[in-house]
Amino acid sequence: MEAGGERFRQQRQVLILFLLLGVTFAGWESRRYSVMEEIESGSFVANLVKDLGLGVGELAAREARVVSEDNEPRLQLDLQTGKLTLNEKLDREEMCGPTDPCVMHFQVLLKKPLGVFRAELLVRDINDHAPEFPEREMTLKIPENSPPGTVFPLKKAQDLDVGNNNIQNYSISPNSYFHVSTRNRGDGRKYPELVLDRELDREKQALLRLTLTALDGGSPPRSGTTQVRILVLDINDNAPEFAQAHYQVQVLENSPVGALVVKVSARDLDTGTNGEVSYSLFYSSQEMSPTFELNSLSGEVRLIKKLDFETVSSYDLDIDAFDGGGLSGKCSVSIEVVDVNDNAPELTISSLTSPIPENSPETEVALFRIRDRDSGENGKMTCSIQDDLPFILKPSEENFYTLVTNGALDRESKAEYNVTITVTDLGTPRLKTEHNIIVLVSDVNDNAPAFTQTSYTLWVRENNSPALHIGSVSATDTDAGANAQVTYSLLPPPDPLVPLASLVSINPDNGHLFALTSLDYEALRAFEFRVGATDHGSPALSSQALVRVLVADANDNAPFVLYPLQNASAPCTELVPRAAEPGYLVTKVVAVDGDAGQNAWLSYQLLKATEPGLFGVWAHNGEVRTARLLSERDAPKQRLVVLVKDNGEPPLSASVTLHALLVDGFSQPYLPAPEAEAAAAAPADPLTVYLVVALASVSSLFLFSALVFVAVRLCRRGGAASAGRCPVAEGHFPGHLVDVSGTGTLSQSYQYEVCLTGGTGTNEFKFLKPVLPSILESNFERKSEGSPTLQNRLGI
């Protein structure tokens, strides 16, 4: 009930609205506007404020809105400006179809007070559609005896546009038989008609294809086309004619029953029953009747039994063709039976050689014969092998062939070949026979062993254990079998003095190298030798590689003190004046280390001292210097123990003991060292006495010989003695008895010379004087000049 009441209220409101509209229709005069179809949305249509004579803003105040009859929102009203615009693109053909003109009625509805403005919108057509035919192709059937001037109506095209944009004219593609005319009907539409200009001849041209074009009057004009297919209908004025007057065919003797032998074809230019052709055998012998069969409709001749070339090799047939009007034509058929290729070639191997030694020149591999039981082309054959193989075929008489190598083979490149001999006849279809031969290539010792490296460098740490594996060499041989088995050996060194056999050995099977003895870096830092690799071929081939063994140093040598000497009978004592300033150079400890690298880096430190703060030792050069001023309270006899340590891991060290006497001047009498006093106080051992006497005798003899030799040299040089220079001893006393070439931390070289002082007034003989650095030498000379006793103590 509620739904029915609601529907009644809505109907009443609509009725009241139409009554109000009817009352207000007389308010304004109806207007007509126009636009072109397909213009963009938002395009301007009219200014309703101006047309209605209303003030600005009155449309908004009166809540104006546009209402169309079909309730489609195609128009939009701007209440502020009064502009009426398109709300969407308008398609005239969609809105009105073929109706012309296309008018859309709408009203502008205002309130307060109620008012209605009626208007029309004329949508003008544009040429946006091309003519279209209902079919892409239309077919006309015209008898060939139709007289000229005959008119044949054609289907018209359709154009959705109206007025001048609709179809205005028709045309046909150029031809010799027809033209087209355009006719107007009572509804204003234009229709095409095809007019025959001259007689048709179906036998000359049974089918015509023309293009019909419809053109509208738009700007630019549009057009549409369709194909007109014209079939020329026949009358019986032609007899059947065979495509060939004589057919000559060949049929294989192995053709199956039912096989097509030949198909004859007769053509009748007429159509319908006049052009329907049937076939029959005009003449055939008794042999032909059970052998062939003719199809009366298709003209096919087929076998109905097997052929035998040896019995009958050819047949002749005569065939008639009849049309529906009683006209006929004839042809003859010659059938030749062809012998078929039904035997494949045969291949017989007479001899085969495998394997073949590599590097051999042209070598015979196989001898074989081929044959084909067929005759003619079917019995002719060709023989071939693959193109990518190093073999060739050589033909000989009676279809014999020889397979030979095309040059030397290399087993290392390829050790096995699969040769396929293909024999093909020349028949149709071609038959072939394939025969596979496996050819093996035997190895020849033509490759020497090759080391993986031309030279090897091996490192061994000294003091190694004997029989230590120090490295390996490796060589490969690309041959096979015994030719690839490699034996390693040590080659004789170029220097026969190098005891290579006592240093290293090699495993002949795997090339492992072993150190036979414990190596000493200080004695032998590096050595090199050559290793040979020899295969087991015949003749054997070999190659060499250089092996260099580098001995790595180990810290196995403790520092050795060169100065002061520790094995002298009397200890070395240094004199230090009490007036010496701090930093006064007392002496310098000189030491060397037989190792290398950081194992030979030496450092010095004061281990023990009578007065701990009186002296200091420089860590890097071993210089012993005073650390402060001397005083009367310092003991005159000072004993120092200096530790010399290398930088190895673990570090090794040596110690040296120094004695220093603090004196007021070098004229002070000599004070014996504590060790000397203790030795003098001790009772003399008889053995010691004998040793001292023997040593003194030998020393005296050696000293006398040296004096004589030096005197002779001085006399020869003459002025050398008066110049006060110290000549270097020659002969059995080389000038450089000890040469320490900067090993360890020594900054200079130290040499020991035999020389005689000249011009000093004392003519003292100096024996084995060390040539020390300038600062040590100047200090030493200063001490020597001040104290002859010191010279005597040092044996100078």
VOGU-3710 file (C-alpha; in Angstrom, 3 decimals, decimal comma):
1> meaggerfrq> 0,000/0,000/0,000  2,855/2,372/0,853  4,490/1,717/-2,541  1,231/2,467/-4,363  0,781/5,747/-2,441  4,320/6,833/-3,212  3,824/6,142/-6,932  0,579/8,193/-6,873  2,349/11,156/-5,281  5,098/11,096/-7,932
11> qrqvlilfll> 2,559/10,975/-10,762  0,742/13,915/-9,214  3,948/15,952/-8,991  4,774/15,260/-12,636  1,232/16,278/-13,670  1,491/19,522/-11,726  4,901/20,198/-13,353  3,506/19,786/-16,855  0,566/22,049/-16,004  2,957/24,699/-14,799
21> lgvtfagwes> 5,067/24,287/-17,910  2,023/24,653/-20,084  1,117/27,832/-18,286  4,566/29,301/-18,687  5,252/28,284/-22,315  4,052/31,640/-23,491  6,702/33,432/-21,416  9,477/33,471/-24,031  9,616/33,034/-27,800  11,083/29,707/-28,963
31> rrysvmeeie> 14,574/29,930/-30,413  16,677/27,635/-32,662  20,422/27,091/-32,331  22,699/25,003/-34,518  25,986/23,165/-34,155  28,060/20,833/-36,319  28,151/17,229/-35,286  31,334/15,741/-33,852  32,565/19,060/-32,425  34,393/18,831/-29,106
41> sgsfvanlvk> 32,635/18,711/-25,762  32,427/22,154/-24,138  31,837/23,954/-27,445  29,710/27,130/-27,211  26,022/26,902/-28,233  24,278/30,087/-26,972  24,238/32,818/-24,306  20,919/32,340/-22,498  21,330/35,438/-20,307  21,331/37,570/-23,418
51> dlglgvgela> 18,597/35,603/-25,207  16,303/35,559/-22,184  16,982/39,150/-21,260  17,902/38,292/-17,700  20,419/39,909/-15,450  23,751/38,465/-14,439  23,241/36,040/-11,599  19,510/35,729/-12,150  19,898/32,257/-13,628  21,598/31,075/-10,487
61> arearvvsed> 19,039/32,824/-8,282  16,186/31,185/-10,152  17,911/27,783/-10,208  17,793/27,466/-13,977  18,367/24,030/-15,516  18,192/22,486/-18,986  15,707/19,697/-19,659  15,672/17,723/-22,953  12,882/15,542/-24,250  14,972/12,365/-24,252
71> neprlqldlq> 16,450/13,220/-20,813  19,998/12,857/-22,188  22,459/15,345/-20,625  23,854/16,565/-23,935  23,828/20,263/-22,927  25,359/22,031/-19,943  24,360/25,493/-18,575  26,794/27,718/-16,685  24,533/29,563/-14,162  27,084/32,312/-13,541
81> tgkltlnekl> 27,768/33,325/-17,151  24,653/31,988/-18,847  26,694/30,128/-21,474  25,085/27,024/-22,926  27,744/24,464/-24,038  27,884/20,904/-25,278  28,312/18,300/-22,600  29,501/15,653/-25,086  30,236/15,112/-28,761  27,048/14,858/-30,844
91> dreemcgptd> 26,684/12,182/-33,490  23,936/13,182/-35,899  23,580/9,674/-37,310  23,160/8,224/-33,829  20,656/10,874/-32,776  18,477/11,112/-35,881  19,522/8,401/-38,287  18,363/9,205/-41,858  16,011/11,981/-40,671  16,926/15,367/-42,052
101> pcvmhfqvll> 17,039/17,909/-40,531  18,156/16,586/-37,135  16,591/18,763/-34,399  16,917/18,270/-30,642  14,207/20,009/-28,549  15,070/21,223/-25,053  13,700/23,631/-22,406  15,302/25,882/-19,845  13,335/25,648/-16,577  13,462/28,587/-14,102
111> kkplgvfrae> 11,941/28,982/-10,619  10,823/31,881/-8,420  8,780/32,610/-10,449  8,381/29,533/-12,584  9,321/30,045/-16,225  10,151/27,863/-19,234  12,291/28,810/-22,229  11,767/26,528/-25,230  14,523/26,075/-27,807  15,730/23,762/-30,567
121> llvrdindha> 19,243/22,625/-31,396  19,870/21,837/-35,055  22,715/19,314/-35,491  24,243/19,855/-38,925  25,684/16,919/-40,786  29,369/16,563/-41,768  30,720/14,065/-44,250  32,049/11,554/-41,713  30,754/8,385/-43,328  31,814/6,765/-46,594
131> pefperemtl> 29,359/4,863/-48,799  29,191/1,150/-48,054  27,838/-1,629/-50,210  25,872/-4,398/-48,485  28,206/-7,035/-49,986  31,877/-7,045/-50,889  31,080/-8,926/-54,043  27,899/-9,283/-56,131  27,441/-11,907/-58,853  25,562/-11,482/-62,177
141> kipensppgt> 24,856/-14,325/-64,602  24,457/-13,098/-68,181  23,895/-15,370/-71,225  26,563/-15,014/-73,860  23,917/-14,315/-76,502  22,441/-11,231/-74,637  22,005/-8,255/-77,018  23,814/-4,954/-76,459  21,834/-2,333/-74,467  20,526/-4,859/-71,959
151> vfplkkaqdl> 20,265/-3,290/-68,481  21,131/-5,256/-65,314  20,192/-3,645/-61,945  22,882/-3,559/-59,264  22,639/-3,306/-55,499  22,957/0,239/-54,218  25,354/1,448/-51,546  24,340/3,072/-48,271  25,639/6,320/-46,756  24,625/7,338/-43,216
161> dvgnnniqny> 25,182/10,986/-44,043  22,334/13,099/-45,479  21,869/15,795/-48,031  24,781/16,508/-50,276  27,001/14,250/-48,145  24,971/11,260/-49,325  25,712/9,218/-52,455  25,669/11,321/-55,621  27,097/9,112/-58,349  28,248/5,559/-59,332
171> sispnsyfhv> 31,078/4,477/-61,641  32,501/1,191/-62,963  36,103/0,202/-63,668  37,109/0,530/-67,354  36,191/-2,489/-69,512  35,114/-3,369/-73,062  31,645/-4,705/-72,352  29,770/-2,594/-69,760  29,164/0,881/-68,419  27,125/1,995/-65,379
181> strnrgdgrk> 24,347/4,549/-65,181  22,948/6,246/-62,053  19,161/6,416/-61,671  17,095/8,516/-59,222  14,137/6,951/-57,459  11,124/8,686/-55,957  12,665/8,640/-52,464  15,618/10,717/-53,673  18,008/7,789/-53,522  20,338/6,991/-56,405
191> ypelvldrel> 20,655/3,443/-57,775  23,249/1,948/-60,165  22,436/0,005/-63,350  24,841/-2,045/-65,503  24,400/-1,577/-69,263  25,805/-4,085/-71,839  27,731/-2,316/-74,640  28,722/-5,322/-76,874  28,086/-9,036/-77,222  29,765/-11,509/-74,878
201> drekqallrl> 31,656/-14,657/-75,873  31,927/-17,176/-73,045  34,596/-19,199/-74,830  36,842/-16,135/-74,982  36,047/-14,762/-71,560  33,735/-16,643/-69,281  34,249/-14,455/-66,229  34,552/-10,706/-65,801  35,445/-8,920/-62,590  34,564/-5,222/-62,370
211> tltaldggsp> 34,833/-2,684/-59,556  31,715/-0,618/-58,795  32,402/2,682/-56,974  29,857/4,856/-55,082  30,860/8,515/-54,559  29,184/10,973/-52,173  29,032/14,787/-52,514  30,943/15,754/-49,380  34,041/17,894/-49,257  36,308/16,096/-49,538
221> prsgttqvri> 34,216/13,367/-51,123  34,201/9,823/-49,787  33,725/6,640/-51,740  33,011/2,933/-51,338  33,608/0,010/-53,678  32,404/-3,514/-54,324  33,381/-6,238/-56,787  30,956/-7,207/-59,545  31,510/-10,806/-60,681  29,913/-11,459/-64,080
231> lvldindnap> 29,463/-15,059/-65,187  28,853/-15,510/-68,945  26,367/-18,333/-69,461  27,104/-20,864/-72,252  25,289/-22,286/-75,276  26,391/-25,658/-76,828  28,588/-24,512/-79,696  31,885/-26,368/-78,871  32,969/-30,061/-79,046  35,241/-31,598/-76,369
241> efaqahyqvq> 38,957/-31,180/-76,987  41,724/-33,185/-75,263  44,551/-31,295/-73,721  46,921/-33,530/-75,714  46,181/-35,441/-78,884  48,744/-38,055/-77,832  49,706/-39,042/-74,276  52,977/-40,826/-73,715  53,555/-42,104/-70,178  55,871/-44,470/-68,340
251> vlenspvgal> 54,796/-46,774/-65,540  57,079/-48,660/-63,192  56,866/-52,396/-63,330  56,452/-52,609/-59,577  53,453/-50,252/-59,506  50,699/-51,641/-57,258  47,238/-52,619/-58,450  45,019/-49,543/-58,538  47,934/-47,200/-59,277  47,148/-44,266/-61,529
261> vvkvsardld> 48,809/-44,669/-64,904  47,593/-41,528/-66,637  44,713/-39,102/-66,486  43,403/-37,817/-69,790  41,525/-34,554/-69,803  39,159/-33,163/-72,440  37,813/-29,629/-72,213  34,472/-28,425/-73,512  34,155/-24,654/-73,649  30,433/-24,915/-73,161
271> tgtngevsys> 28,728/-25,048/-69,786  26,021/-27,078/-68,180  25,159/-30,340/-69,852  26,817/-29,015/-72,984  30,129/-28,964/-71,165  29,825/-32,269/-69,291  32,368/-34,720/-70,746  32,468/-38,524/-70,398  35,280/-40,930/-71,512  35,407/-44,412/-73,020
281> lfyssqemsp> 37,991/-46,780/-74,579  37,724/-46,592/-78,343  40,064/-49,476/-79,023  42,011/-51,978/-76,897  43,598/-55,346/-77,471  42,849/-58,423/-75,432  46,047/-57,883/-73,412  44,928/-54,391/-72,488  41,435/-55,254/-71,281  42,457/-57,141/-68,113
291> tfelnslsge> 45,354/-54,748/-67,392  43,909/-51,201/-67,426  40,649/-49,572/-66,383  39,282/-46,182/-67,575  37,060/-44,025/-65,356  34,384/-42,556/-67,625  33,921/-39,416/-65,554  37,447/-38,480/-64,477  39,439/-39,872/-67,394  41,803/-41,741/-65,052
301> vrlikkldfe> 43,505/-44,871/-66,343  44,465/-47,269/-63,519  46,125/-50,681/-63,203  43,947/-53,654/-62,405  46,797/-56,202/-62,399  50,575/-56,337/-61,988  52,880/-55,368/-64,858  55,806/-57,445/-66,062  58,474/-55,610/-68,026  59,949/-58,853/-69,365
311> tvssydldid> 56,532/-59,963/-70,773  55,077/-56,703/-72,168  57,136/-53,506/-72,284  54,512/-51,116/-73,808  50,757/-50,569/-74,400  48,678/-48,317/-76,762  45,148/-47,018/-75,964  42,569/-44,902/-77,891  40,097/-42,881/-75,788  36,916/-40,983/-76,829
321> afdggglsgk> 35,359/-37,974/-75,013  31,613/-37,141/-75,427  29,644/-34,060/-74,241  25,889/-33,848/-73,465  25,082/-32,499/-76,900  26,541/-35,493/-78,759  29,810/-33,892/-79,857  33,027/-35,931/-79,272  36,833/-35,860/-79,435  39,597/-38,494/-79,467
331> csvsievvdv> 43,163/-39,030/-78,175  45,734/-41,858/-78,027  47,800/-43,056/-75,062  51,181/-44,854/-75,256  52,212/-46,601/-72,023  55,849/-47,665/-71,547  56,706/-50,077/-68,741  59,889/-48,987/-67,017  62,290/-51,292/-65,266  62,543/-50,244/-61,591
341> ndnapeltis> 65,625/-49,853/-59,385  64,872/-52,626/-56,934  68,420/-53,732/-56,068  70,673/-51,814/-53,700  74,437/-51,692/-54,315  76,650/-54,298/-52,620  80,064/-53,760/-50,967  82,596/-56,508/-50,224  85,768/-55,876/-48,158  88,803/-57,698/-49,528
351> sltspipens> 91,447/-56,480/-47,033  91,614/-54,178/-43,999  94,622/-52,778/-42,153  94,129/-51,410/-38,633  95,744/-49,941/-36,616  97,902/-47,619/-38,723  101,097/-46,071/-37,295  100,907/-42,324/-36,995  103,178/-40,068/-39,079  103,151/-42,677/-41,838
361> petevalfri> 102,904/-41,385/-45,414  100,081/-42,446/-47,727  99,011/-45,837/-46,394  96,488/-48,355/-47,722  93,733/-48,972/-45,193  91,190/-51,118/-47,035  90,557/-52,743/-50,417  86,928/-53,394/-51,405  84,642/-54,037/-54,388  81,166/-52,659/-55,199
371> rdrdsgengk> 78,448/-53,885/-57,599  74,719/-53,331/-58,452  72,550/-56,087/-59,965  70,359/-53,557/-61,823  71,091/-52,357/-65,348  71,323/-49,038/-67,112  71,272/-45,993/-64,863  70,075/-48,195/-62,031  73,332/-50,131/-62,207  75,646/-47,093/-62,218
381> mtcsiqddlp> 77,154/-46,246/-58,819  79,082/-43,584/-56,989  81,298/-44,249/-53,964  82,187/-41,651/-51,314  83,282/-41,098/-47,711  82,897/-38,139/-45,325  84,613/-34,928/-46,393  86,104/-34,123/-42,980  88,313/-37,224/-42,733  92,000/-37,500/-43,723
391> filkpseenf> 91,263/-40,359/-46,135  90,634/-40,596/-49,863  89,167/-43,228/-52,166  91,113/-44,368/-55,209  89,094/-46,245/-57,869  90,597/-49,046/-59,917  89,367/-51,562/-62,482  86,333/-53,827/-62,093  84,705/-51,504/-59,514  87,530/-52,004/-56,990
401> ytlvtngald> 88,378/-49,131/-54,624  91,274/-48,509/-52,261  90,876/-46,485/-49,056  94,198/-44,713/-48,307  95,318/-42,038/-45,867  95,589/-38,522/-47,212  98,883/-37,666/-45,540  100,350/-38,510/-42,144  97,980/-39,043/-39,210  98,536/-37,630/-35,731
411> reskaeynvt> 97,386/-39,925/-32,935  97,584/-37,090/-30,396  94,978/-35,141/-32,399  92,692/-38,127/-33,001  93,296/-41,787/-32,211  90,257/-43,339/-33,890  88,324/-42,667/-37,085  84,891/-43,950/-38,042  84,914/-44,102/-41,834  81,540/-44,580/-43,518
421> itvtdlgtpr> 81,773/-45,798/-47,124  78,579/-44,855/-48,969  77,738/-46,507/-52,305  74,801/-44,922/-54,160  73,336/-45,937/-57,503  71,936/-43,523/-60,053  68,482/-45,060/-60,172  65,199/-43,413/-59,282  64,726/-43,492/-56,395  68,394/-43,810/-55,547
431> lktehniivl> 69,382/-46,717/-53,368  72,492/-46,705/-51,235  74,536/-48,998/-49,068  76,703/-47,840/-46,150  79,591/-49,726/-44,597  81,441/-48,528/-41,480  85,154/-49,116/-40,917  86,870/-48,320/-37,613  90,445/-47,191/-38,256  92,740/-47,053/-35,233
441> vsdvndnapa> 95,947/-44,985/-35,171  98,831/-46,550/-33,267  101,237/-44,356/-31,344  104,768/-43,404/-32,417  107,146/-41,747/-30,011  107,078/-38,331/-31,680  106,492/-36,112/-28,663  109,114/-35,346/-26,047  108,035/-34,895/-22,437  107,103/-31,288/-21,669
451> ftqtsytlwv> 107,638/-29,747/-18,259  104,818/-27,703/-16,828  107,365/-24,877/-16,265  110,614/-24,029/-17,972  112,161/-23,225/-14,592  111,288/-23,991/-10,983  112,250/-22,029/-7,876  112,286/-23,913/-4,567  112,863/-22,539/-1,080  114,532/-24,555/1,695
461> rennspalhi> 115,217/-23,349/5,210  118,748/-24,059/6,343  119,488/-26,712/8,946  116,846/-28,886/7,325  116,613/-32,552/8,127  118,210/-34,887/5,573  115,917/-36,517/2,980  113,507/-33,561/3,252  111,017/-33,221/0,371  111,717/-29,745/-0,985
471> gsvsatdtda> 109,468/-29,703/-4,068  108,497/-31,449/-7,282  108,849/-31,093/-11,008  106,298/-32,439/-13,443  106,390/-33,290/-17,124  103,729/-34,767/-19,384  103,993/-36,700/-22,622  101,086/-36,640/-25,067  102,071/-40,021/-26,507  100,515/-43,255/-25,270
481> ganaqvtysl> 101,677/-46,409/-23,529  105,392/-46,734/-22,908  106,000/-43,675/-25,056  104,177/-41,599/-22,428  105,939/-43,044/-19,351  108,334/-40,401/-18,031  111,443/-40,943/-15,931  113,102/-38,030/-14,116  116,818/-37,619/-13,500  119,371/-35,064/-12,369
491> lpppdplvpl> 121,590/-33,823/-15,160  125,340/-33,348/-14,532  126,065/-29,794/-13,436  128,156/-27,604/-15,734  130,524/-26,954/-12,855  132,115/-30,268/-11,778  133,090/-28,726/-8,435  129,429/-28,506/-7,362  128,657/-31,681/-5,370  125,137/-31,982/-6,735
501> aslvsinpdn> 124,862/-35,697/-5,962  125,421/-34,983/-2,274  122,956/-32,085/-2,161  119,722/-33,289/-3,788  118,128/-36,395/-5,247  115,042/-36,935/-7,404  112,433/-39,661/-7,475  112,609/-40,980/-11,057  108,917/-41,914/-11,086  107,160/-38,795/-9,811
511> ghlfaltsld> 109,773/-35,998/-9,944  109,850/-35,347/-6,188  113,063/-33,573/-5,084  114,750/-34,279/-1,735  117,575/-32,491/0,121  120,169/-35,120/1,042  122,081/-33,069/3,586  121,420/-30,295/6,007  122,000/-27,030/4,126  123,864/-24,111/5,622
521> yealrafefr> 122,850/-20,675/4,436  126,189/-19,173/5,433  128,037/-21,735/3,321  125,644/-22,069/0,364  122,892/-19,556/-0,231  121,616/-20,826/-3,589  122,412/-23,386/-6,226  120,798/-24,462/-9,441  120,764/-27,567/-11,576  118,908/-29,082/-14,488
531> vgatdhgspa> 116,380/-31,905/-14,356  115,763/-34,196/-17,307  112,520/-36,004/-18,219  112,914/-38,983/-20,560  110,163/-41,171/-21,984  110,381/-44,943/-22,602  109,976/-44,718/-26,350  112,388/-45,983/-28,957  114,303/-43,840/-29,566  113,713/-42,136/-26,228
541> lssqalvrvl> 112,934/-38,416/-26,224  113,725/-36,041/-23,402  113,493/-32,440/-22,241  115,067/-30,330/-19,527  114,001/-27,821/-16,910  116,046/-25,536/-14,694  115,624/-25,863/-10,919  116,926/-23,117/-8,641  117,098/-23,869/-4,925  117,198/-20,881/-2,585
551> vadandnapf> 118,299/-21,490/1,008  116,380/-19,420/3,535  118,385/-18,161/6,463  117,749/-19,311/10,021  119,106/-17,625/13,109  121,803/-20,196/13,885  124,817/-17,914/14,374  125,418/-15,905/17,503  127,110/-12,521/17,152  130,937/-12,683/17,011
561> vlyplqnasa> 132,962/-9,909/18,638  135,862/-8,671/16,520  137,004/-6,001/18,914  138,065/-6,115/21,622  139,612/-9,560/21,236  138,470/-11,954/23,931  141,028/-14,726/23,469  144,140/-12,590/24,141  146,487/-13,615/26,935  146,092/-10,237/28,567
571> pctelvpraa> 142,744/-8,436/28,788  142,237/-5,234/26,855  142,248/-2,166/29,048  141,125/1,274/27,964  142,532/4,436/29,565  140,055/7,137/30,366  141,255/10,543/31,577  139,403/11,800/34,603  138,967/15,112/32,847  136,858/13,480/30,093
581> epgylvtkvv> 133,606/15,202/29,275  130,255/13,379/29,208  129,952/11,496/25,877  133,687/10,849/25,726  134,335/7,869/23,427  136,049/5,203/25,490  136,047/2,440/22,874  133,816/0,743/20,345  132,624/-2,839/20,437  132,793/-4,281/16,912
591> avdgdagqna> 130,772/-7,461/16,247  129,463/-9,344/13,246  126,769/-11,989/12,664  127,099/-14,753/10,078  123,353/-14,743/9,392  121,492/-12,464/6,988  118,564/-10,131/7,061  117,047/-9,308/10,394  118,913/-12,267/11,884  122,093/-10,153/11,454
601> wlsyqllkat> 120,720/-6,919/12,870  122,792/-6,351/16,039  122,010/-4,305/19,091  124,290/-3,484/22,058  123,491/-2,981/25,695  125,465/-2,590/28,911  124,903/-5,712/30,935  127,135/-5,077/33,967  129,336/-2,187/35,151  131,408/-1,334/38,203
611> epglfgvwah> 129,736/2,077/38,264  126,297/1,620/36,665  125,775/5,264/35,802  129,311/6,101/34,696  129,312/4,547/31,172  126,761/3,979/28,470  126,634/1,880/25,285  124,987/3,048/22,101  122,515/0,381/21,055  123,136/0,511/17,297
621> ngevrtarll> 126,876/1,024/16,866  128,427/-0,384/20,081  130,210/2,825/21,088  131,076/2,989/24,775  130,962/6,551/26,067  131,047/8,294/29,396  127,627/9,169/30,712  128,744/11,853/33,217  131,795/13,698/34,530  134,378/11,599/36,343
631> serdapkqrl> 135,133/12,293/39,998  137,845/11,313/42,475  135,400/9,037/44,190  135,064/6,806/41,085  137,153/3,671/41,327  140,187/3,809/39,053  139,495/0,331/37,759  136,234/-0,139/35,928  134,912/-3,422/34,551  132,169/-3,379/31,891
641> vvlvkdngep> 130,205/-6,335/30,404  128,549/-5,492/27,027  125,848/-7,778/25,581  125,617/-8,060/21,774  122,260/-9,502/20,615  120,877/-10,172/17,108  117,261/-9,713/15,912  116,518/-13,344/15,091  113,761/-15,524/16,483  114,781/-16,644/18,995
651> plsasvtlha> 117,566/-14,049/19,398  121,156/-15,143/19,970  123,732/-13,092/21,887  127,376/-12,776/22,939  129,035/-10,790/25,683  132,352/-9,014/25,893  134,214/-7,746/28,947  135,955/-4,348/28,890  138,377/-2,880/31,410  138,824/0,827/31,819
661> llvdgfsqpy> 141,439/2,674/33,905  140,621/6,140/35,101  143,859/8,148/34,985  144,752/11,765/35,571  146,877/11,763/32,430  148,503/9,329/30,091  151,886/9,854/31,908  150,562/7,983/34,967  152,309/4,675/35,437  150,573/1,642/34,054
671> lpapeaeaaa> 148,383/-0,141/36,540  147,902/-3,790/35,854  144,452/-5,105/35,379  142,868/-7,102/38,146  143,100/-10,288/36,142  146,828/-9,713/35,496  147,516/-9,164/39,192  145,665/-12,319/40,063  147,605/-14,241/37,463  150,948/-12,883/38,757
681> aapadpltvy> 150,059/-13,746/42,316  149,160/-17,317/41,420  151,991/-19,886/41,334  153,118/-20,729/37,774  152,038/-24,060/36,444  154,918/-25,935/34,678  152,779/-26,653/31,674  151,857/-23,005/31,442  155,499/-22,051/31,563  156,319/-24,394/28,710
691> lvvalasvss> 153,514/-23,006/26,612  154,598/-19,435/27,258  158,189/-20,223/26,280  157,079/-21,959/23,076  154,755/-19,139/22,181  157,450/-16,551/22,809  159,924/-18,439/20,605  157,477/-18,710/17,732  156,449/-15,086/18,098  160,071/-13,928/18,105
701> lflfsalvfv> 160,844/-15,908/14,960  157,786/-14,553/13,207  158,589/-11,020/14,335  162,145/-11,261/13,061  160,973/-12,522/9,649  158,473/-9,725/9,387  161,144/-7,117/10,282  163,500/-8,420/7,600  160,745/-8,436/4,985  159,598/-4,940/5,854
711> avrlcrrgga> 163,168/-3,611/5,869  163,748/-4,933/2,389  160,559/-3,355/1,153  161,488/-0,039/2,759  164,894/-0,007/1,114  163,297/-0,589/-2,273  160,812/2,185/-1,928  163,418/4,652/-0,648  161,529/7,776/0,078  158,514/5,928/1,356
721> asagrcpvae> 160,125/5,453/4,776  161,218/9,129/5,110  157,707/10,262/4,205  156,373/8,606/7,318  153,846/6,449/5,399  153,113/2,886/6,371  153,608/0,533/3,415  151,382/-2,463/3,095  153,056/-5,819/3,510  153,125/-8,039/0,438
731> ghfpghlvdv> 154,182/-11,557/-0,425  153,213/-14,072/2,175  151,626/-11,337/4,280  148,692/-9,946/2,312  147,708/-6,407/3,057  144,199/-7,319/4,158  144,556/-10,176/6,552  141,037/-9,697/7,899  138,334/-7,962/5,860  134,950/-7,421/7,460
741> sgtgtlsqsy> 132,760/-5,957/4,711  130,093/-4,235/6,662  128,340/-7,375/7,859  125,843/-6,900/10,616  125,601/-3,402/11,955  129,149/-2,182/11,093  128,931/1,028/9,173  132,443/0,793/7,658  134,963/-1,843/6,565  137,707/-2,820/9,021
751> qyevcltggt> 141,091/-3,877/7,690  144,186/-5,146/9,500  147,556/-4,040/8,139  151,210/-4,837/8,878  152,978/-1,485/8,888  155,985/0,276/10,382  155,799/3,768/11,799  158,221/6,232/10,375  159,244/9,700/11,471  157,911/9,318/14,979
761> gtnefkflkp> 161,264/9,036/16,664  160,479/5,642/18,100  160,448/3,546/14,915  158,033/1,188/16,611  156,762/-1,842/14,645  152,994/-2,128/14,478  151,649/-5,636/13,874  148,063/-6,361/12,843  146,819/-2,865/13,438  143,030/-2,601/12,849
771> vlpsilesnf> 142,071/0,269/10,612  139,063/1,500/12,615  136,676/4,349/11,865  138,163/7,817/12,103  136,810/8,610/15,543  138,148/5,352/17,045  141,479/5,672/15,234  142,036/9,255/16,365  141,255/8,268/19,922  143,590/5,313/19,664
781> erksegsptl> 146,455/7,440/18,274  145,881/10,003/20,989  146,253/7,346/23,605  149,324/5,830/21,890  151,205/9,124/21,727  150,570/9,806/25,370  151,591/6,378/26,680  154,364/4,201/25,206  153,489/1,666/27,811  150,017/1,229/26,249
791> qnrlgi> 151,678/0,475/22,918  153,797/-2,173/24,505  150,736/-3,692/26,175  148,868/-3,904/22,907  151,873/-5,500/21,187  152,362/-2,581/18,832
//
